[in-house]
Amino acid sequence: MMVAFLTNKTSMEHLSSFATYELERTDCFLCRPAVRLLVDVAPKFFTIAGIGPLSPGYAIVATIEHLDKIRDATTIQQFSDYTGKIRQILTNQFGSCLLTEHGHSPLCTLADTKNVHCFHPHVLLFPGAPSILDSADECFSDGGTTFSTLAAALKFGVALPQYLLISESTSSFKVYPVAEGLPRQFARVLVAEQQGNEELASWRTHPGFDMAEKNAHQIKVLLRGEE
């Protein structure tokens, strides 16, 4: 299954506004991402500005193909390289860029997939976000395993039922094995708590569409500057 980009026209035809559509949809938003938030499309991956931005430049990097997990070593390396490119551009602009991934976490509701969850590999990028590693260490008793590259961390994580990956620098990637059922938006909760804005953790209750669209425009400009 490949991504079908959701155009502005389509969303307006079906519901009264883009905002209403995005908040009410229960399918995988990465299988049909909104084109107005689209930042970049590569042969196998794409980047969008995330809804509910907790920071300027908040973005999501995902595979175009609908995968259970990225199992192929070559694809893992390509995904890592592409993500690293986007992350570096955001770091150059904002000074730092926290990376997180909820490994093997569903993005849809069962009603939309006939009792088969949609797992669509993606990472979250939070430019300028505070450290959340201490909070994560308190939540997960085993302390996690640290790797020097994203590719190595993903290769380790693919063998786990579920995990949380946190990286606060481009040379350190920590993977926490977790029990299946890690709450959705858990990494966002950790970031929001450290910012002192716990009420903003859920993008459904605080979608911040205006800021998300501004982020999309800004990141596009930054990417053009790197070409």
Backbone torsions as a table, in degrees:
resi	resn	phi	psi	omega
1	MET	NA	130.6	-178.6
2	MET	-110.3	162.1	179.3
3	VAL	-67.9	136.2	170.2
4	ALA	-114.2	109.6	-175.1
5	PHE	-69.6	133.3	-175.9
6	LEU	-88.8	113.9	-177.4
7	THR	-79.5	161.2	177.0
8	ASN	-60.4	-40.4	-178.2
9	LYS	-61.1	-44.2	-179.0
10	THR	-62.3	-45.0	-178.4
11	SER	-64.6	-37.1	-179.1
12	MET	-72.6	-29.9	178.7
13	GLU	-68.5	-35.1	-173.8
14	HIS	-89.8	-31.4	-178.6
15	LEU	-138.7	168.4	-172.8
16	SER	-69.6	-22.8	-179.0
17	SER	-157.4	159.9	175.3
18	PHE	-58.8	-43.2	-177.6
19	ALA	-60.9	-46.1	-179.9
20	THR	-60.9	-43.6	-178.9
21	TYR	-61.3	-49.1	-176.2
22	GLU	-64.1	-35.7	-178.5
23	LEU	-75.2	-29.9	-175.4
24	GLU	-92.9	-15.4	-177.3
25	ARG	-69.3	145.0	-179.6
26	THR	-121.7	2.6	176.7
27	ASP	-82.8	-178.7	178.6
28	CYS	-75.2	114.9	-176.4
29	PHE	-69.9	-12.6	177.6
30	LEU	-89.0	-18.2	174.6
31	CYS	-78.3	-28.2	177.7
32	ARG	-137.3	70.0	-177.5
33	PRO	-72.9	149.9	179.9
34	ALA	-72.6	126.9	-175.5
35	VAL	-65.5	-27.6	-178.4
36	ARG	-69.9	-15.8	175.1
37	LEU	-101.8	-2.5	-177.3
38	LEU	-68.1	133.4	-177.3
39	VAL	-109.6	-44.0	-175.0
40	ASP	-156.8	144.7	176.3
41	VAL	-130.4	122.7	175.7
42	ALA	-107.7	174.4	-178.6
43	PRO	-55.1	-36.4	-176.9
44	LYS	-119.5	-9.4	-172.4
45	PHE	-139.8	164.5	175.9
46	PHE	-148.4	164.1	179.2
47	THR	-128.0	135.1	173.9
48	ILE	-128.3	155.3	169.4
49	ALA	-75.0	131.6	-175.1
50	GLY	-82.1	143.7	172.6
51	ILE	-72.2	149.0	-178.3
52	GLY	70.2	45.7	-176.4
53	PRO	-63.2	128.5	175.4
54	LEU	-93.6	-3.6	179.0
55	SER	-157.5	155.4	172.1
56	PRO	-59.4	138.8	179.1
57	GLY	84.3	4.1	-179.1
58	TYR	-56.5	127.2	-174.3
59	ALA	-142.6	161.9	178.0
60	ILE	-127.2	130.6	176.0
61	VAL	-110.8	131.1	-175.2
62	ALA	-141.8	163.6	172.2
63	THR	-77.6	146.9	173.1
64	ILE	-72.1	-42.0	179.5
65	GLU	-75.0	137.9	175.8
66	HIS	-75.8	106.3	-177.5
67	LEU	-118.3	151.1	170.7
68	ASP	-68.5	-52.2	173.8
69	LYS	-147.6	160.1	171.4
70	ILE	-84.5	102.6	-174.5
71	ARG	-98.5	-27.8	-176.4
72	ASP	-76.2	128.4	-175.7
73	ALA	-61.4	-38.1	179.6
74	THR	-65.2	-43.4	179.3
75	THR	-65.9	-38.6	176.3
76	ILE	-58.6	-45.1	-179.7
77	GLN	-65.9	-41.7	179.0
78	GLN	-64.6	-41.2	177.7
79	PHE	-63.5	-42.0	179.0
80	SER	-63.2	-42.7	179.9
81	ASP	-64.5	-44.4	-179.5
82	TYR	-65.1	-45.9	178.8
83	THR	-60.8	-41.5	179.6
84	GLY	-61.5	-37.1	177.9
85	LYS	-62.8	-49.7	-180.0
86	ILE	-63.4	-43.5	-178.6
87	ARG	-62.3	-41.3	-178.9
88	GLN	-64.5	-39.0	177.6
89	ILE	-62.2	-42.4	178.4
90	LEU	-68.3	-38.4	177.7
91	THR	-63.1	-42.6	179.3
92	ASN	-59.8	-35.2	-177.6
93	GLN	-82.6	-40.2	-170.4
94	PHE	-109.9	-3.2	175.7
95	GLY	94.6	-28.0	177.5
96	SER	-161.9	166.9	178.8
97	CYS	-156.2	106.5	175.8
98	LEU	-71.3	135.5	177.0
99	LEU	-117.4	134.3	175.2
100	THR	-136.8	155.6	174.1
101	GLU	-146.5	131.2	170.2
102	HIS	-91.7	91.7	-175.9
103	GLY	-65.2	125.3	176.7
104	HIS	60.2	50.5	178.4
105	SER	-115.2	131.4	-175.3
106	PRO	-68.3	146.4	-179.2
107	LEU	-113.0	2.7	-173.7
108	CYS	-129.6	-176.0	170.2
109	THR	-107.4	153.9	-176.5
110	LEU	-61.1	-30.2	-178.2
111	ALA	-61.7	-29.1	-177.5
112	ASP	-83.2	-16.3	-173.2
113	THR	-122.9	17.3	178.1
114	LYS	55.1	50.7	176.0
115	ASN	69.7	19.5	174.0
116	VAL	-125.1	114.1	-177.8
117	HIS	-65.5	150.1	175.3
118	CYS	-93.5	116.4	175.2
119	PHE	-108.7	113.6	-175.2
120	HIS	-123.9	106.0	-173.7
121	PRO	-56.0	133.0	179.2
122	HIS	-163.4	158.3	173.5
123	VAL	-124.3	153.8	176.1
124	LEU	-104.4	138.9	178.8
125	LEU	-119.9	119.9	-178.1
126	PHE	-115.2	90.2	179.0
127	PRO	-62.5	137.0	176.0
128	GLY	68.6	12.6	-177.0
129	ALA	-75.5	153.5	178.0
130	PRO	-73.8	168.0	178.2
131	SER	-67.1	138.5	176.0
132	ILE	-123.7	4.9	-175.7
133	LEU	-64.0	-40.9	179.0
134	ASP	-61.5	-41.3	178.7
135	SER	-64.6	-41.2	179.4
136	ALA	-65.4	-41.0	178.7
137	ASP	-59.7	-36.3	179.1
138	GLU	-69.6	-29.7	-176.8
139	CYS	-81.9	-30.2	-174.4
140	PHE	-119.7	115.0	-169.3
141	SER	-66.7	-26.6	-174.7
142	ASP	-79.4	-9.3	174.7
143	GLY	81.7	-9.8	176.4
144	GLY	78.1	171.9	178.6
145	THR	-123.4	131.5	-175.8
146	THR	-102.7	138.5	178.7
147	PHE	-125.7	159.2	-176.8
148	SER	-92.1	-10.8	178.5
149	THR	-136.4	155.7	176.8
150	LEU	-65.8	-39.3	-179.7
151	ALA	-59.2	-44.1	179.5
152	ALA	-64.0	-40.0	179.2
153	ALA	-64.8	-41.4	179.9
154	LEU	-68.4	-38.0	178.0
155	LYS	-63.4	-36.1	176.5
156	PHE	-70.0	-45.2	-175.8
157	GLY	-66.6	-30.1	-175.8
158	VAL	-63.0	-22.2	179.8
159	ALA	-85.2	-6.4	-177.4
160	LEU	-96.9	150.3	176.6
161	PRO	-61.3	-40.5	179.1
162	GLN	-161.0	152.6	-178.0
163	TYR	-159.9	165.5	172.1
164	LEU	-121.1	126.1	179.4
165	LEU	-109.4	130.5	178.9
166	ILE	-131.0	132.0	176.6
167	SER	-136.2	124.2	179.0
168	GLU	-106.6	-4.5	174.3
169	SER	-146.8	164.8	-177.5
170	THR	-76.8	0.1	-179.6
171	SER	-118.8	7.8	-178.6
172	SER	-145.0	122.5	-177.4
173	PHE	-133.3	115.1	-174.1
174	LYS	-106.7	128.7	-178.5
175	VAL	-112.5	124.0	177.7
176	TYR	-107.7	113.7	172.5
177	PRO	-67.6	134.0	-178.8
178	VAL	-132.8	158.0	175.5
179	ALA	-66.5	146.3	177.9
180	GLU	-58.9	141.0	-177.7
181	GLY	105.3	17.8	174.8
182	LEU	-56.2	128.4	-176.5
183	PRO	-56.6	142.6	175.0
184	ARG	-61.6	148.5	177.8
185	GLN	63.9	22.3	-177.6
186	PHE	-60.7	-43.3	178.7
187	ALA	-62.9	-36.9	177.2
188	ARG	-63.5	-36.4	177.3
189	VAL	-62.2	-44.9	179.8
190	LEU	-61.8	-42.7	179.3
191	VAL	-64.9	-47.1	-178.2
192	ALA	-61.9	-39.7	178.6
193	GLU	-62.5	-43.3	-179.6
194	GLN	-68.4	-25.8	176.8
195	GLN	-82.3	-11.6	-175.0
196	GLY	77.5	21.3	-179.0
197	ASN	-125.3	53.6	-175.5
198	GLU	-55.2	-31.3	-176.9
199	GLU	-68.8	-14.0	-178.9
200	LEU	-94.6	2.3	-172.7
201	ALA	-60.1	-40.1	-177.0
202	SER	-87.8	123.6	177.9
203	TRP	-71.8	-19.3	178.6
204	ARG	-71.7	-36.2	179.6
205	THR	-89.1	-23.3	178.3
206	HIS	-135.2	73.8	-173.3
207	PRO	-71.1	-28.1	177.3
208	GLY	51.7	50.6	-175.8
209	PHE	-60.1	-40.0	-179.0
210	ASP	-59.5	-45.6	179.8
211	MET	-68.1	-36.9	178.7
212	ALA	-61.3	-42.9	179.5
213	GLU	-68.5	-36.6	175.1
214	LYS	-64.1	-39.8	176.6
215	ASN	-61.4	-42.7	-179.9
216	ALA	-58.8	-45.7	179.7
217	HIS	-63.6	-45.5	-177.5
218	GLN	-63.8	-42.8	-178.7
219	ILE	-66.5	-37.9	176.2
220	LYS	-58.6	-43.8	179.2
221	VAL	-62.5	-42.6	179.3
222	LEU	-63.3	-40.5	179.5
223	LEU	-65.5	-39.8	178.8
224	ARG	-63.0	-34.0	179.2
225	GLY	-68.3	-20.9	-179.8
226	GLU	-88.6	-11.5	-175.9
227	GLU	-73.7	NA	NA
